[in-house]
Amino acid sequence: MARPAPPPNCLHPLLLACQSPLPELSPKRRGAPLTFSPKGAQGSCSQRCGDQSGPCSCHPTCFGLASCCADIRDFCLEISPYSGSMMGGKDFVVQHLNWPNPTDSVICSFKDSIQTRGHVDASGHVHCVSPLLYESGRIPFTLSMDNGRSFPRSGTWLSVHPSKASDSEKSQLVNETRWQYYGTPGTQGNLTLTWNTSALPSDAVSIELWGYEETGKPYSQQWTAAWSYLYSLASNIHNSGSFTFTPKPAPQNFQRWEVGSLRIVDSRHRAGEQDVRALWSNEHALAWHLGDDFRMDPVAWARNQCLAWEELEDQLPKFLEELPDCPCTLAQARADSGRFHTDYGCDLEQGSECTYHPGAVHCVRSVQASPQYDSGQQCCYTADGTQLLTADSTGGSTPDRGHDWGSPPYRVPPRVPGLSHWIYDVISFYHCCLWAPECFRYMNRRPSSDCRSYRPPRLASAFGDPHFITFDGTNFTFNGRGEYVLLEAALTDLRVQVRTQTRTGSEGSQDRGTGLTAVAIQEANSDVVEVRLGEGSGVLQVLLNQEVLSFAEQSWMDLKGMFLSVAAGDRVSVMLTSEAGLEISLQGPFLSVAVLLPEKFLTHTRGLLGTLNDNPADDFTLRSGEVLPPSASSRELFRFGADWAVQNASSLLTYDSKFLVENFKNRPKHDPTFLPLFPEESSASPSQASAADLCGDDTFCRFDVAATGSLSVGNASRVAHRQHLLRVQSLQPVVSCGWLAPPANGHKQGDRYLEGSTVRFRCNNGYSLAGAEASTCRADGTWSWPTPTCQPGRSYAVLLGIIFGGLGLVALVGLGYWLLRRRKSNTAVWGSQP
């Protein structure tokens, strides 16, 4: 049975009053605290998911420990698919839960406030539908099988940015550019929408237009976000997978919506009914639905919109000052992975299809939104690694009042992922740059950041057997067996811990070295993320709060206090709120870890990666404050490493198998019985003669071959060490002198503003240059000469050309006269010969 349609402009996930109750729901729901029946016996997981107490466990670790309650899969739910667009409407199935009879008494409650109607199919599988949300990330939900009387089952849904949703769950705007330019000169006729009919099993469908807006006083409690049903384009049409129509101007009362999406639903649902199974299109500029005033003169219409936006922008708070400066080079931008991440709209690894940034090959965005206004930075680069600025090109990078990826806790402007960015940064770009020739107005209020105040992060690494390179550049080897503090920083309560284990050789013997097999990270009260070697060879496993995550559907996750990205299955990036970043990758049989810290962490770090203070002499500081000298022997450094063993009460690592419990949880965190091979004791054996050819002068590689007898282990360390050195090189500070303006009534040659770069100046015809013809960026960050002026009058260059041209003509005539005389003279001489 269909639900009544909500009020037209309802803020669905934000205002509980807008949540029209399901007809069959118990009146106690919709935003009120959950009320359950009394808890069952401790032998059940009903209402106990995550609980480890009692005679059996409902915690994710119970599977490996064989301690789960028998009904854990009935109450602690696994779902498939587990992710979908935050636009909602995606059907998912509860795994392992079979219900004896088909029923419509299924209710799924998301975040204790948003309910959708589910069902049980003929095969006994339980289905839910994801709701329309204004946030991305992991969304808890509970499940009722008794029409809302109790919700004893729970699970997690992953809501993702609309651009990260798979094409299979969307409808497609055929030639999307045509949709967004419709009504401008040369863009008329029919438009076509297509979809996968199997994604919406229904004989007849309706196609609706929904509009998005953000209203109220900006940066106030009244500032709200809303998706609203506007009108239907078609009702009760055959589900053929395609719909073609000729757009007509929308009624006047709908024309204020300029950003929106199309939604396809089963025709049995009422128009505008929320949270039903649906296929949404990409959000887009609604040029095709605008009124006759737009179609009659789109340039004038867009110019007026651009001017109105310009006026509003000048009244809003200035957000540019709190944005981080861009990295100076493409190499820096790609290496600074804790603070910047690839902009999916301009990705070097995906063919550099940079539609909005012509001339660029790669763009990055700041991972974190700015602290006060939740804005975002964007930085774009050319093929030679030069930053592309809007002051020089319309393809330059533009900062965003609304961060494209949103900002936790989301839900309200300008934090809504993707959509706030559309309202404040994208539709205005259409008004000023794409539909009207007023782009200078947009660029003046969205100027590219230069890199004069950019400071690269500090890098430290751990890899191989294991070898450590501290933030201050100290190299050492510590191959203890146990669990250790890689890094602590009280500044943000950042903790990074590692587990090291020995490798079993091909003949079953244990190496006299160890390697990293797990890394766990937490900052303040963030989630705990652990990356470890999986059971299979060459497999990474990622755990969130001790539960194994799947990345089969998504490679990016918004988590509490951090973002997580997985690339190609062998590299995990962790980006923390403090702008610290970690990259954990698979290198041979062990993990490799790179840690990036911004300068604010200076003097605030402890642990195996040393004290970040530009002083290598105190990197070997023990917990007590005692400092071992840089010349300490490897046995002394073994004491240093052992001193940084994790304490049981503060361990972040997971113990979800009998092996881990017996060998790490219930034993000393540093194994005092394990005696490794120390570097000064290692020597190459005849069977390892090829190690020299492989390793060259890389001492880490040579040691690992000696400790393990494996060339492949040594090579993995060599590769990891080389990657560290390349990253250090990429992150070297670069001096920038900042953008240099061209002269009025002239132009410049050169758009690189780093140390050693030269910019040259020329004047237009009818003007002469007063000042230097060129300026060079100096090591102190200043230009050798200021921008010259172009004064009315014939250009000096033209005058010089005329002068030298005239002199050249005189010289040419003189040369010809001399040759003619010479020829006559020679003819007289030659004529007297026999």
C-alpha positions as a printed Julia matrix, in Angstrom:
834×3 Matrix{Float64}:
  0.0     0.0     0.0
  1.42    3.36   -1.01
  2.18    6.1     1.48
  0.67    9.59    1.24
  2.93   12.06   -0.56
  4.87   14.42    1.74
  4.35   18.17    1.7
  5.88   19.62   -1.49
  8.9    21.35    0.03
  9.54   18.99    2.91
 13.08   18.69    4.33
 12.71   14.95    4.51
 15.69   13.77    6.59
 15.91   16.94    8.63
 12.45   17.71    9.95
 10.69   14.89   11.71
  7.37   16.6    11.15
  7.82   15.97    7.44
  8.07   12.22    7.94
  4.63   11.07    6.82
  4.06    7.86    8.79
  3.6     4.58    7.0
 -0.09    3.6     7.12
  0.53    0.38    9.05
  3.08    1.82   11.47
  2.66    1.77   15.2
  2.11    5.37   16.38
  5.13    5.2    18.69
  7.73    5.66   15.86
  9.14    8.48   13.73
 11.91   10.19   15.56
 10.93    9.07   19.05
 13.43    6.95   20.99
 13.21    3.25   20.18
 11.22    1.15   22.62
 11.98   -2.57   22.61
 10.49   -5.55   24.31
 12.58   -6.72   27.28
 15.92   -8.2    26.33
 16.04  -11.86   25.71
 18.46  -14.28   27.27
 22.15  -13.48   27.07
 22.44  -16.47   24.78
 20.77  -14.5    21.97
 22.0   -11.59   19.85
 18.59   -9.93   19.85
 19.35   -6.24   20.58
 22.95   -7.21   21.52
 24.96   -6.7    18.33
 28.52   -5.65   19.24
 28.25   -7.04   22.79
 31.02   -9.39   23.91
 29.7   -10.11   27.4
 27.56  -13.06   28.41
 27.87  -16.77   27.66
 28.22  -16.09   23.92
 29.39  -13.12   21.85
 27.63  -10.85   19.35
 30.86   -9.0    18.51
 32.41   -9.31   15.02
 35.5   -11.0    16.47
 33.46  -13.98   17.62
 33.56  -15.71   14.24
 37.32  -16.32   14.39
 37.13  -17.2    18.09
 34.2   -19.63   17.68
 32.32  -17.81   20.46
 29.29  -16.43   18.61
 25.72  -16.83   19.75
 23.9   -19.28   17.51
 21.51  -16.63   16.18
 24.06  -13.89   15.43
 23.35  -13.9    11.7
 19.62  -13.56   12.36
 20.07  -10.37   14.38
 23.43   -8.8    13.41
 22.65   -8.31    9.78
 24.73   -8.63    6.64
 23.2    -7.06    3.54
 23.75   -7.15   -0.19
 24.34   -4.77   -1.79
 25.72   -2.88    1.19
 26.04    0.54   -0.46
 24.2     2.96   -2.69
 23.71    6.59   -3.59
 22.54    8.89   -0.81
 19.62    9.67   -3.15
 18.1     6.42   -1.93
 15.63    4.08   -3.6
 17.98    1.09   -3.76
 16.66   -2.34   -2.87
 18.92   -4.51   -0.72
 18.52   -8.03    0.67
 19.23   -9.17    4.23
 21.55  -12.15    4.02
 21.11  -15.33    6.12
 17.64  -14.28    7.29
 14.82  -16.31    5.82
 11.22  -15.58    6.73
  8.66  -18.34    6.36
  5.86  -16.32    4.74
  5.76  -13.34    2.36
  4.73  -10.21    4.24
  4.59   -6.44    3.95
  5.1    -5.97    7.68
  8.82   -5.23    7.2
 10.0    -1.77    8.33
 13.58   -0.55    8.08
 14.53    2.35   10.36
 17.62    4.38    9.46
 19.33    6.49   12.13
 16.27    5.99   14.37
 14.36    8.63   12.4
 13.77    7.62    8.77
 11.64    4.59    8.0
 11.13    2.77    4.73
  8.81   -0.07    3.87
 10.38   -3.46    3.12
  8.95   -6.82    2.18
  9.57  -10.57    2.14
  9.64  -12.1    -1.32
  8.29  -15.47   -2.41
 11.63  -17.12   -1.6
 11.6   -15.88    1.99
 14.28  -13.22    1.46
 13.87  -10.01    3.43
 14.22   -6.75    1.45
 14.69   -3.12    2.51
 14.85    0.12    0.5
 17.48    2.76    1.22
 16.1     6.24    2.04
 16.84    9.65    0.57
 19.63   11.04    2.73
 21.59   14.27    2.92
 24.8    12.64    4.06
 27.36   10.05    3.08
 28.97    7.45    5.3
 27.92    4.43    7.32
 24.27    4.68    8.34
 23.01    2.38   11.13
 19.61    0.81   10.63
 17.31   -1.49   12.55
 14.78   -3.96   11.2
 11.26   -4.75   12.33
  9.42   -7.81   11.11
  6.26   -7.05   13.09
  5.11   -3.79   11.55
  7.13   -1.57   13.88
  6.33   -3.05   17.26
  9.97   -4.06   17.88
 13.32   -3.55   16.14
 15.65   -6.23   17.53
 17.81   -6.59   14.38
 20.49   -4.14   13.26
 22.92   -3.52   10.43
 24.78   -0.78    8.54
 24.08    0.83    5.17
 26.84    2.73    3.32
 25.51    5.95    1.8
 27.8     7.34   -0.9
 28.23   10.58   -2.83
 25.99   10.45   -5.92
 29.0    10.52   -8.24
 30.39    7.37   -6.59
 27.23    5.34   -7.13
 27.39    2.72   -9.87
 25.79    3.45  -13.23
 23.61    0.37  -12.83
 21.58    2.08  -10.08
 21.08    5.28  -12.07
 19.09    6.39  -15.06
 21.22    7.97  -17.77
 20.77   11.36  -19.44
 21.73   10.65  -23.03
 24.17   13.39  -24.07
 24.09   15.05  -20.66
 25.65   18.25  -22.01
 22.66   18.7   -24.31
 20.29   18.49  -21.33
 22.22   21.2   -19.51
 22.44   23.55  -22.52
 18.89   23.02  -23.69
 17.32   26.3   -24.8
 20.62   27.97  -25.63
 21.35   28.69  -29.33
 21.56   25.48  -31.36
 20.27   23.2   -28.62
 16.62   22.24  -29.21
 14.59   19.13  -30.08
 14.12   15.92  -28.13
 15.9    14.62  -25.04
 16.27   10.95  -24.1
 16.52    9.18  -20.75
 17.58    5.52  -20.5
 17.76    2.97  -17.68
 18.34   -0.68  -16.9
 14.89   -2.25  -16.65
 16.15   -5.12  -14.47
 17.08   -2.57  -11.8
 13.41   -1.6   -11.5
 11.25   -4.71  -12.06
  7.88   -3.22  -12.92
  5.57   -3.31  -15.91
  4.82    0.41  -15.82
  6.81    3.34  -14.49
  6.47    7.05  -13.86
  9.17    9.64  -14.49
  9.36   12.56  -12.08
 11.4    15.73  -11.76
 12.76   16.58   -8.32
 14.44   19.89   -7.5
 17.1    20.7    -4.94
 17.52   24.0    -3.12
 19.05   25.48    0.0
 17.05   28.23    1.65
 17.19   30.5     4.68
 19.84   32.89    5.92
 23.28   31.5     5.03
 25.39   30.28    7.95
 22.44   30.43   10.36
 20.26   27.85   12.06
 17.55   28.63    9.48
 19.75   27.54    6.55
 18.17   24.32    5.3
 18.48   21.85    2.43
 15.56   20.23    0.62
 14.78   17.86   -2.22
 11.24   18.52   -3.46
  9.02   16.65   -5.88
  8.12   19.13   -8.67
  6.06   17.37  -11.34
  5.85   14.24  -13.48
  7.11   14.04  -17.05
  5.27   10.8   -17.69
  2.96    8.48  -15.75
  2.15    4.81  -16.17
  4.33    4.26  -19.23
  5.76    0.92  -20.31
  9.04    0.04  -18.58
 10.99   -0.09  -21.84
 14.29    1.33  -20.57
 14.0     4.49  -22.66
 11.96    7.69  -22.65
 12.16   10.5   -25.23
 10.32   13.8   -24.95
 10.37   17.4   -26.09
 10.82   19.65  -23.04
  8.3    22.38  -22.39
  8.87   25.37  -20.1
  7.87   24.55  -16.54
  5.07   26.45  -14.79
  6.31   29.67  -13.22
  6.06   28.35   -9.65
  8.63   25.62  -10.42
 11.2    27.72  -12.24
 13.14   28.73   -9.14
 14.65   25.24   -9.09
 17.7    25.19  -11.34
 19.38   22.03   -9.99
 17.63   18.69   -9.86
 17.37   15.04  -10.84
 14.92   12.77  -12.59
 13.47    9.82  -10.68
 11.9     6.7   -12.17
  9.5     4.72   -9.94
  6.89    2.0   -10.18
  3.64    3.62  -11.35
  1.76    2.06   -8.45
  3.38    4.64   -6.15
  1.8     8.02   -5.69
  3.51   10.96   -7.36
  6.3    12.24   -5.14
  6.1     9.36   -2.68
  9.38    9.2    -0.78
 11.71    6.33    0.01
 10.44    3.84   -2.52
 12.5     1.79   -4.94
 13.71    4.17   -7.64
 16.34    5.02  -10.23
 17.72    8.56  -10.03
 19.62   10.42  -12.73
 22.71   12.49  -12.03
 21.99   15.87  -10.51
 22.27   18.46  -13.28
 21.52   22.0   -14.39
 17.82   22.13  -15.33
 18.19   24.28  -18.44
 15.62   22.14  -20.24
 12.85   22.98  -17.76
 13.44   26.74  -17.46
 10.85   29.25  -18.68
 10.26   31.18  -21.88
 12.33   34.12  -20.63
 15.38   31.83  -20.64
 14.63   30.4   -24.07
 13.94   33.81  -25.63
 17.29   35.27  -24.52
 19.39   32.76  -22.55
 22.43   35.05  -22.46
 20.53   37.96  -20.91
 18.77   35.59  -18.49
 22.03   33.96  -17.42
 23.77   37.34  -17.13
 21.1    38.52  -14.69
 21.52   35.33  -12.67
 25.29   35.82  -12.67
 24.95   39.4   -11.45
 22.57   38.3    -8.7
 25.04   35.6    -7.64
 27.86   38.13   -7.65
 25.86   40.43   -5.39
 25.06   37.58   -2.99
 28.67   36.41   -2.91
 29.84   39.86   -1.9
 27.5    39.72    1.09
 28.58   36.28    2.28
 31.58   35.62    4.56
 34.98   35.5     2.86
 35.97   31.84    2.87
 39.12   31.97    0.75
 41.39   33.07    3.58
 40.91   29.87    5.58
 41.61   27.47    2.72
 44.97   25.71    2.53
 47.33   26.85   -0.21
 47.75   24.48   -3.13
 50.9    22.4    -3.57
 53.29   24.11   -5.98
 53.78   21.17   -8.33
 51.89   18.13   -9.52
 54.49   15.91   -7.82
 53.81   17.58   -4.47
 50.05   17.35   -4.96
 50.16   13.62   -5.61
 52.61   12.94   -2.77
 50.68   14.95   -0.15
 48.0    12.28    0.17
 47.02   13.13    3.73
 45.66   16.55    2.75
 44.83   16.24   -0.96
 43.1    13.56   -3.0
 42.4    13.08   -6.68
 39.49   15.08   -8.09
 37.52   12.44   -9.99
 36.57   15.03  -12.62
 40.21   15.38  -13.74
 42.28   12.31  -13.06
 45.63   11.59  -14.71
 45.18    7.86  -14.15
 41.78    7.9   -15.88
 42.81    9.64  -19.09
 42.75   13.28  -17.88
 39.24   14.05  -19.17
 39.19   17.49  -17.56
 35.95   18.92  -19.0
 35.78   21.97  -16.74
 39.55   22.53  -16.68
 40.92   22.62  -20.24
 44.69   22.59  -20.25
 44.91   20.56  -17.02
 45.86   16.87  -16.83
 45.21   16.35  -13.12
 43.36   18.08  -10.27
 43.24   17.39   -6.55
 40.87   18.57   -3.82
 41.59   19.25   -0.18
 40.32   16.24    1.74
 39.07   18.18    4.74
 36.62   21.06    4.52
 37.74   24.39    5.99
 37.15   24.74    9.75
 34.61   27.58    9.83
 32.82   27.73    6.49
 33.14   24.08    5.33
 34.67   25.14    2.03
 37.02   23.22   -0.22
 40.22   23.82   -2.15
 40.91   22.6    -5.67
 44.3    22.56   -7.4
 44.88   21.75  -11.09
 48.11   21.1   -12.99
 49.37   20.99  -16.56
 51.31   18.16  -18.17
 54.66   19.66  -17.1
 53.51   19.8   -13.46
 52.8    23.53  -13.38
 49.86   24.8   -11.35
 47.11   26.18  -13.61
 45.66   29.44  -12.29
 42.36   31.12  -13.16
 44.24   34.4   -13.5
 45.9    32.91  -16.58
 43.27   30.48  -17.9
 39.58   29.63  -17.51
 40.84   26.06  -17.04
 42.46   27.03  -13.75
 41.46   25.47  -10.45
 38.64   27.12   -8.49
 38.0    26.93   -4.73
 34.53   25.95   -3.57
 32.22   27.6    -1.05
 30.63   24.17   -0.67
 33.14   21.31   -0.54
 32.21   18.85   -3.27
 32.56   15.9    -0.89
 30.63   17.61    1.88
 31.69   18.0     5.47
 30.74   15.94    8.55
 28.21   15.85   10.09
 26.63   16.74    6.71
 22.82   17.15    6.39
 22.72   20.97    6.39
 24.15   23.65    4.05
 26.85   24.02    2.98
 27.81   20.53    4.15
 25.58   18.37    1.93
 27.84   16.17   -0.26
 27.82   17.22   -3.9
 24.63   19.26   -3.71
 25.82   22.28   -1.7
 28.68   22.48   -4.17
 26.17   22.54   -7.03
 24.21   25.38   -5.46
 27.12   27.69   -4.6
 29.8    26.81   -7.13
 28.51   24.85  -10.14
 25.2    26.4   -11.21
 26.8    29.85  -10.88
 29.54   28.63  -13.24
 26.81   27.81  -15.76
 25.28   31.27  -15.31
 28.51   33.2   -15.67
 30.76   31.04  -17.86
 28.72   28.55  -19.89
 25.46   30.36  -20.62
 26.76   33.96  -20.57
 30.14   35.59  -21.33
 30.63   36.84  -17.77
 33.25   34.37  -16.63
 35.54   37.09  -15.29
 32.97   37.73  -12.58
 33.08   34.09  -11.52
 36.87   33.88  -11.63
 37.22   37.07   -9.6
 35.3    35.41   -6.76
 36.75   31.95   -7.23
 40.43   32.72   -7.86
 42.98   29.93   -7.82
 45.2    29.7    -4.79
 48.88   30.04   -5.48
 51.38   28.12   -3.36
 53.42   30.8    -1.6
 52.39   29.63    1.87
 52.26   25.91    1.08
 54.41   23.77    3.34
 54.9    20.11    2.4
 54.16   17.49    5.07
 56.9    15.59    6.87
 57.38   11.97    5.88
 58.42    8.88    7.85
 58.31    5.25    6.75
 58.57    1.66    7.98
 59.04   -1.36    5.72
 60.86   -4.64    5.21
 62.47   -6.47    8.11
 61.42   -3.86    9.47
 63.44   -0.74    8.73
 62.47    2.71    9.91
 63.15    6.17    8.5
 62.1     8.8    11.01
 60.54   12.2    10.31
 63.98   13.76   10.78
 65.63   11.29    8.38
 67.28    8.84   10.8
 67.58    5.27    9.45
 67.61    2.19   11.67
 66.48   -1.42   11.85
 64.44   -2.9    14.68
 63.21   -6.43   14.12
 61.56   -7.32   17.39
 58.54   -9.61   17.48
 55.42   -8.14   19.08
 53.24   -5.02   18.99
 54.75   -1.54   19.09
 53.92    2.16   19.09
 54.89    3.5    15.7
 53.67    7.01   16.5
 51.95    8.93   19.28
 51.04   12.62   19.14
 49.31   14.15   22.15
 48.47   17.23   20.07
 45.52   15.4    18.49
 45.68   12.14   20.47
 46.91   10.36   17.34
 48.02    6.77   17.86
 49.51    4.38   15.33
 50.42    0.85   16.41
 51.99   -2.03   14.49
 52.3    -5.77   14.85
 55.44   -7.59   13.7
 55.77  -11.31   13.03
 58.36  -13.65   11.65
 58.09  -15.11    8.18
 57.99  -18.84    7.62
 60.44  -19.8     4.89
 59.8   -22.19    2.02
 61.19  -25.09    4.08
 59.09  -24.28    7.15
 61.85  -22.6     9.16
 61.36  -19.23   10.88
 63.41  -16.26    9.71
 65.64  -14.42   12.14
 63.88  -11.24   11.13
 60.36   -9.9    11.37
 58.07   -7.68    9.33
 54.96   -5.55    9.73
 51.77   -7.59    9.51
 49.2    -5.14   10.94
 48.8    -1.38   11.42
 46.07    0.21   13.56
 45.16    3.92   13.66
 42.98    6.09   15.86
 42.86    9.85   16.46
 40.96   11.17   19.48
 37.51    9.52   19.43
 37.6     8.54   15.77
 36.86    5.09   14.46
 39.7     2.57   14.73
 40.99    1.34   11.38
 43.33   -1.6    11.11
 45.06   -2.8     7.96
 46.6    -6.26    8.11
 47.8    -9.12    5.99
 44.93  -11.41    5.11
 45.07  -15.16    5.29
 45.77  -15.5     1.59
 49.13  -14.52    0.15
 49.23  -10.98   -1.19
 45.91   -9.92    0.34
 45.2    -6.84    2.43
 42.4    -6.9     4.97
 40.86   -3.71    6.4
 39.0    -3.7     9.7
 36.77   -0.97   11.09
 36.37   -1.16   14.85
 37.5    -4.8    14.66
 35.03   -5.73   11.91
 36.33   -6.76    8.49
 35.25   -4.35    5.74
 34.4    -5.2     2.15
 35.53   -2.96   -0.68
 33.81   -4.99   -3.37
 31.4    -2.1    -4.11
 33.17    1.06   -2.96
 36.81    2.14   -2.8
 36.13    5.25   -0.64
 34.48    5.41    2.76
 33.53    8.36    4.98
 34.2     7.27    8.55
 34.11    8.93   11.94
 37.15   11.22   12.12
 38.73    9.99    8.9
 38.35    9.09    5.26
 39.48    5.79    3.84
 40.5     4.99    0.27
 41.58    1.67   -1.22
 43.47    1.51   -4.52
 43.9    -1.67   -6.56
 43.5    -3.85   -3.47
 47.12   -3.43   -2.39
 47.21    0.14   -1.03
 45.1     1.79    1.67
 45.12    5.53    2.34
 43.89    6.92    5.66
 43.17   10.67    5.81
 42.58   12.02    9.29
 40.75   15.13   10.47
 44.07   16.61   11.66
 45.32   16.39    8.03
 47.72   13.62    8.99
 47.78   10.82    6.46
 48.95    7.22    6.23
 49.52    4.93    3.28
 49.73    1.24    3.97
 50.73   -0.98    1.09
 51.73   -4.55    0.41
 55.44   -4.98   -0.3
 56.46   -8.6    -0.67
 55.45  -10.67    2.38
 55.07   -7.64    4.67
 53.37   -4.26    4.95
 54.98   -0.94    4.17
 53.79    2.21    6.0
 54.27    5.86    5.06
 53.14    8.54    7.53
 52.65   12.18    6.52
 52.29   14.91    9.14
 51.7    18.64    8.62
 54.04   21.06   10.36
 51.71   21.62   13.31
 52.95   18.26   14.64
 56.47   19.65   15.16
 57.78   18.64   18.62
 54.61   16.62   19.32
 55.55   13.07   18.2
 56.95   10.05   20.06
 57.52    6.41   19.22
 59.54    4.42   16.72
 59.28    7.18   14.11
 61.09    9.58   16.4
 60.61   13.16   17.52
 59.62   15.47   14.67
 61.73   18.57   15.36
 64.4    18.71   12.61
 66.93   17.26   15.05
 67.93   13.64   14.26
 69.99   13.46   17.45
 66.94   12.86   19.69
 65.04   10.4    17.5
 65.88    7.48   19.81
 63.95    8.8    22.82
 62.61    6.21   25.26
 59.32    6.53   27.14
 61.24    7.74   30.2
 62.75   10.6    28.22
 66.19    9.01   28.04
 67.79    9.62   24.64
 70.07    7.09   22.98
 72.83    8.61   20.85
 72.64    8.47   17.03
 75.68    6.15   17.15
 73.81    3.55   19.23
 74.48   -0.05   18.2
 71.74   -2.22   16.77
 71.52   -4.08   20.1
 71.0    -0.78   21.92
 68.37    0.16   19.35
 66.71   -3.18   20.03
 66.22   -1.92   23.6
 64.8     1.33   22.21
 62.27   -0.56   20.09
 61.29   -2.91   22.92
 60.65    0.1    25.15
 57.9     1.21   22.75
 55.93   -2.03   23.08
 52.17   -1.46   23.2
 50.54   -1.68   26.62
 47.61   -4.09   26.83
 45.12   -1.5    28.06
 45.82    0.82   25.14
 46.03   -1.71   22.31
 44.15   -0.79   19.13
 44.87   -4.1    17.4
 42.36   -6.89   16.85
 42.59  -10.38   18.35
 40.03  -12.41   16.46
 41.73  -15.79   16.22
 43.14  -18.31   18.63
 46.62  -17.66   17.23
 46.44  -13.9    17.87
 45.02  -14.35   21.35
 47.65  -16.87   22.39
 50.64  -15.21   20.74
 49.9   -11.51   21.21
 46.97  -10.71   23.48
 47.94  -13.09   26.3
 51.7   -12.7    25.98
 54.11   -9.8    26.5
 53.72   -7.22   23.74
 57.45   -7.53   23.08
 58.61  -11.13   22.85
 61.76  -11.34   25.02
 62.55  -14.85   23.79
 62.99  -13.86   20.17
 66.58  -13.07   19.21
 66.82  -11.55   15.73
 69.75  -11.23   13.39
 71.43   -7.89   14.05
 72.81   -5.88   11.12
 76.46   -6.04   12.26
 76.16   -9.85   12.45
 74.85  -10.29    8.92
 77.13  -11.51    6.17
 76.43  -12.7     2.68
 76.74  -16.43    2.1
 77.88  -17.95   -1.2
 74.27  -18.8    -2.01
 73.44  -15.1    -1.75
 76.09  -13.85   -4.15
 73.42  -12.39   -6.43
 72.21  -10.13   -3.59
 74.89   -7.6    -4.49
 73.62   -7.44   -8.06
 70.05   -7.02   -6.86
 70.62   -4.62   -3.99
 73.52   -2.5    -5.12
 74.31   -0.11   -2.27
 70.91   -0.5    -0.56
 71.86   -1.78    2.91
 68.22   -2.51    3.81
 67.92   -4.87    0.86
 71.23   -6.58    1.66
 70.27   -7.12    5.3
 66.87   -8.57    4.44
 68.41  -11.08    2.05
 70.81  -12.13    4.82
 68.07  -12.34    7.46
 65.56  -14.26    5.34
 67.62  -15.93    2.65
 65.11  -14.58    0.15
 65.97  -12.32   -2.76
 62.3   -11.44   -3.19
 62.1   -10.13    0.39
 65.22   -8.05   -0.21
 63.81   -6.72   -3.44
 60.57   -5.71   -1.73
 62.55   -3.67    0.77
 64.59   -2.11   -2.03
 61.4    -1.06   -3.84
 59.83    0.33   -0.65
 62.99    2.27    0.17
 63.12    3.68   -3.34
 59.47    4.76   -3.1
 60.25    6.56    0.15
 63.17    8.41   -1.43
 61.08    9.4    -4.47
 58.36   10.73   -2.2
 60.89   12.69   -0.16
 62.11   14.2    -3.41
 58.55   15.07   -4.5
 57.88   16.76   -1.17
 60.92   19.02   -1.21
 59.94   22.65   -0.5
 59.64   24.82   -3.59
 59.98   28.61   -3.62
 57.13   30.48   -5.3
 57.1    34.18   -6.07
 53.36   34.19   -6.66
 51.36   35.17   -9.7
 52.77   38.02  -11.8
 50.23   40.15  -13.66
 50.59   41.07  -17.33
 50.83   44.8   -18.08
 47.67   46.68  -18.97
 47.52   47.02  -22.78
 50.02   44.22  -23.07
 50.6    40.54  -22.39
 53.1    38.16  -20.88
 54.76   34.9   -21.85
 55.14   32.29  -19.13
 52.76   30.97  -16.47
 55.22   29.28  -14.12
 56.03   31.28  -11.0
 58.57   29.12   -9.17
 62.22   29.82   -8.4
 64.25   30.24  -11.59
 61.21   30.8   -13.83
 61.2    33.83  -16.11
 58.17   35.77  -17.32
 58.5    38.03  -20.39
 56.36   41.05  -21.26
 55.17   42.62  -24.51
 52.93   45.57  -25.3
 50.08   45.71  -27.76
 50.46   47.64  -30.97
 50.41   51.37  -30.33
 52.01   51.03  -26.86
 55.6    51.09  -25.7
 57.1    49.15  -22.8
 58.32   51.13  -19.8
 60.25   48.85  -17.49
 61.95   45.45  -17.66
 61.15   43.13  -20.55
 61.48   40.09  -18.26
 61.34   39.2   -14.58
 62.81   36.13  -12.86
 61.63   34.46   -9.66
 64.47   34.61   -7.13
 65.39   32.28   -4.27
 64.01   34.69   -1.67
 60.52   34.47   -3.19
 60.56   37.86   -4.9
 60.53   38.83   -8.55
 63.63   40.48   -9.97
 61.48   43.2   -11.57
 57.88   44.31  -11.16
 55.39   44.17  -14.01
 56.25   47.0   -16.45
 53.73   49.42  -17.91
 52.63   49.87  -21.48
 52.42   53.56  -22.39
 50.66   55.05  -25.4
 53.02   55.49  -28.32
 54.85   53.31  -30.76
 56.33   50.24  -29.13
 60.08   50.34  -28.52
 60.26   46.92  -30.07
 58.57   48.22  -33.21
 60.88   51.24  -33.35
 63.92   49.05  -32.93
 62.61   46.79  -35.64
 62.23   49.75  -37.99
 65.69   51.08  -37.11
 67.42   47.76  -37.47
 65.34   46.95  -40.5
 66.42   50.21  -42.11
 70.04   49.64  -41.25
 69.78   46.18  -42.69
 68.44   47.54  -45.96
 71.28   50.07  -46.21
 73.81   47.34  -45.51
 72.27   45.09  -48.15
 72.41   47.81  -50.8
 76.04   48.57  -49.91
 76.94   44.89  -50.12
 75.38   44.59  -53.54
 77.25   47.65  -54.81
 80.56   46.25  -53.5
 79.99   42.87  -55.17
 79.15   44.54  -58.45
 82.37   46.59  -58.35
 84.37   43.5   -57.42
 82.96   41.56  -60.35
 83.85   44.29  -62.81
 87.36   44.43  -61.47
 87.81   40.67  -61.74
 86.44   40.64  -65.26
 89.14   43.1   -66.34
 91.86   40.91  -64.84
 90.49   37.68  -66.23
 90.16   39.25  -69.7
 93.94   39.88  -69.92
 94.79   36.18  -69.45
 95.62   34.01  -72.54
